[in-house]
Amino acid sequence: MKVTLDLAKLVEDGHLTAAEAERLKGFAAQGTGQTAMNILVGFGVVAVSLGVMGMVPQPVVAVVLGALLASVGFGFILQGQKTWSILANICLLTGCLMLAAGVMFMTKGSPIALLAITAILIGGGIAAKSGLLIALAVLCLSAAIGARTSYAHATYFIGVRQPLLTVLLFSGLALAAYQASLRLAADHARLAITAARTSLLLVNLGFWIGTLWGDRLTWLSDQFDPSRYWLSVPAVVFSLVWAAALVATGLWAARANRPWVLNVVAVFGAIHFYTQWFAKLGPNPFSVMIAGLITLALAIGIWKYNQGKTIPA
């Protein structure tokens, strides 16, 4: 966990002695004079790579350049070059993203390719200790089982084609990642928590879509043909199980002092409530007013709970 402290203010307020403040300064990262150089070189490398891609807009170019950038960044990391650590992370992060995008375009987003991209992002995320790459890896895994996003003019879409599989898969992943975080060193534990949190969001999205449409389980090859299914799960089952899961997870989060989880549960609990509320009562003035009052009560409850919770969990 990273904490930002104003040492001068703490000394001024009497919370630290001058000697303690100097001791804490000694733990600060050294070589900050190299930061600007790292960032400038990193941006220059990225800009040149993007320029080459712009002149030769082919997926294979993205794959080649991405692999080169990732290799350079990974090489610096393996050599333990702390002086160029920021440059290494920029190259590795950009390279993994370019490589993943190139592979996706070349294969038109096939499930096998998406699984390969997931592996690339996980490897890059662990090497660079990048929570962004780990989160993208989890999202890429969801795409491998049919999750999609799209955009039209002033309209955004989220698609979860296999809600039940999404709930089961990412519930297991969230639990496994959380358990791993309890046994890993701090840097890797942070990555495991990122994977668990992203998985938890996907679990709730899967439940949400399930409460609206239910689910008809198909094989991946048949996911665009709703008539070819082997099991049907009605929407009411998703509604009941989601409500029970939210309550159970909320109780665990409160007892285990996990504010982030409890806030997510509160948000999706409200989404679940309003989805069912308006589906049954419709958007009339009375239902809107009552929903607003409940929202205010929920917001006050979250605010009260979050007071004094300074540790993100």
N, C-alpha and C positions, 0 to 999 in steps of 0.2 A: 504494500500500500504506500502511495506517495502522499506526503503532507507538505503543504506550503506554509512556512512560518516567517513572520516578520521579526527577525531577531532583535533589531534595534527597538521596536515597539515593546517586545517582551522584556528587554532590559530596562527600558524607560518605565514600564508599569511595575517593575519589581518582581516579575515572574522568573527571570533568569539573572544570574550575575554576569558581569562582563567576561569573566574567565570561562564560564559555561558557554556563552555565546561564541567566543573564539574557538572553543573546542568543537562546537557543532559546525562552524564554518569549515573546519578541517575535513569534515565528512563530505563536503560538497564536491561535485564532479570537477575534476581538474581538466586543464586544457580547453577552457571555454573559448579561448582566443581562436581556436580552430573551427568553431562552429560556423561562422560566416563563410569561411572557405569551403567547408563541407557542403553547405547549402548551395552556394553559388556553383560549385563544380557539379553537384547533383542535378540542379535545375538545368545547367548547360547540357549535360549528358541527355537528360530527358527531352529537352527542346530539340537537340540534334536528331534523336531517335524519332520523335514525332514528325520532324521535317522530312526525314527520309520516308516515313510511312505516307506522308502527304504526297510526296512525289511519285511513290510507287505504292498505290493503295491496294495491296494484295494481302490476304490473310497470311500467306507464307512468310511475308516480310515481317509481320508482327510476331510470328512464331520465332523466326531467326533472331530478330533484335531482342525479343523478350528473353530468349534463352541466353543470349550473350550478356545482357544486363544482369539477369539473375545469377549467372555464373560469376560475374565480376563481384557482385555484392556478396555472394556466398563465399568466394575466395577470401575476401577481406575478413569476413567473420571467422572463417576457419583459422586464419593466421593470427587472430586476436589483435587486429589492428584497431586499438581503441581510439587512436587519433583520427581515424577515418570512419568511425562507427556510424556517424550520421549519413555519410555518403554511401556506405555499405547498405544501410537499411533503405535508403532512397532507391538505390539500384535494384536491390532484391525485391522490394515492394512493387516498383514500376515494372520490372521484368516479369514477375509472376502475373501481374494483371494483363500485360501485353500478350504473354504466352497463352494465358487462359482465353483471352478474347480471340486470338488468332485460331486456336484449336476449335473454339465454339463456332466460329464462322466457317471454318473448313469442313466441319462435320455437320453443320446445320443443327447443332444442339441435340445430337443423339444421346440417349441415356448413358451409353458406354463412355462417350466423350465427356459427358458431365461428371461421371464418376472419376475419370482421369483428371479432370480439372480440379475436382474436390481434393484429390490426393496432392496435386501440385500446390494448391493453396494451403493445405495443411502443412506440407513440408516447408514452404516459404514462411508461413506464419510462425512455425516453431523456430526456424533458423533466425528470423528477424525479430522474434518475440513480439509479433504484430497481432494485436487483437483484431484489427480490421481484416486481415487475411483470414484469420480463424472464423470470424463471423461470416465472411463471404463464402468460406468453404461450407459452412452449415447451410447457408442459403442455396448454394450450388447443389448440395445434396438434395434439398427439397425440390429443386428444379428437375432432378433426375427421376423423381416420381410424379412429375406432372405439374408442379407449382409454376405459375407464370405471373408476370406483371405486364401491363400494356398501358398505352396512353393515346387518347384522342384529344381533340381540342377542348382544353379546360376540364378534362375528365380522366381520372386515373382508375385502373382496374387491378384487382388482385384476384388471381385464380388459384384455387386449390382443388385439383381434380379428384384426388383420393383422400378425403378427410380422415377416414378411419386409419388408413395406413400412415398418414401424416401424424396423427395423434399417437399411435403406437410406437412408431419409429423414433420420433423426437422426444417422447416421454422417456423411452429407454436411454436415448443419448444424453438427455439432460441429467438423468439420475447417474449415469456412468461418469459423465464429466464432473458432476459435483463431488462424487465419491473420490474421483482421481485428484481433485483440487485439495482434498484433505491430506493427501499423501505426497504431493509434489512440492518442490522448492517454490519460493515466492513467485519468480518470473513465470514459470510454467503453470503454477496454480492460477495465476491471473488469466492465462489463456484458457484454461479449463473452465473457469467461471464464465468467461466470455462465450464459450461454446454452449454452456448450460443455459445461460440467459437467452441467447439467440434461439436455442431449441425450445425454450419455454414459450417464447413469443409465437413460434410456429405451431406449437401444440394448441395454443389458444385460438390461433387463426383457423386451424383445422376444425376445432370444436365449433367455432362460429359459423363457418360455412356449412358444417354438418347440421346445425340447428335450423338452417334455412332450407336446405334441400335434401337432407339425409345423404345416403351414400349407396352407390351400387358398385361393388367391388368388381374390377375387371383386371385382366392382365395388361401390362404396359402396352403391348401391341394392339390392344383393343380399346384403349382409353378414349378414343374419339368416337367410338360406336357404343352409345348407351344401351343398346339392346343386347350386347354381348357381356352379360355379367353373371357371376356365380353366387353372389350373396347380396341381399338388400338390407340396409340398416335404416329404419325410419328416423325422421328428424327428432321425434319426441325422445328417442333413446339418447341422442346426442345432448338434448336439452337437459335431461335429468342427470346424466353422468357428468356433464360439464359443471352443473350447479354443485353436485357433490364434490367434484375434484377441486373446485374453487374454494369451497368451505374448508376442506381438509388441508389444502395447501396454505390457505390463509392462517389457519390455526397453527400449523407447523412453523410458518414464517414468523408469527408473533412470538412463539415460545423460543425459537432458535435465534431471535434477534436478527432477522433478515429483512430489513426495511425495503430493499429493492424488490424482492419477491412479493412482499405484502402490498406494495404500491401497484405492481403489475396485476395482482389478483384483484385489487379494488377497481382498477380501470376496466379490466375485462369482465369483472362482475357487473359493473354498471352497463357495459355494452350488452352483455347477455340479458340483463334485466330490461333494458330499453328495447332490445330487439323483440323480446317476447311481449312486452307491454304494448308497444305500438302495433304489433302484429295482431293482438287480441282486441285492443280498444280503438285503434286507429288514431291518426294525428288530429284529434279535436282539441278545442281550447282547454277542456277540463284535464285531459290526459297530459297535455303539454305543461299545464300549471303544476300538477302533482309531480310530474317527472322533474320539473325544475326545482321544486322544494326538496325532493329526494337527492338531487345532485348537490344542492347547497349543503345538506346534512352530511353527505358523503365527503365533500371537499373539506368541511370543518373537521370531520373525523380523521381524515388523512393528515391534515395540517397539525392537529393535536398529537397524533402519533409520531409524526416526523420531527417534532420539537425535541432537540437534544440528540437526534440521531445523526452523528457526524461521520459514522463509519459506513461507507457504501457496502452492502452485503447482498 
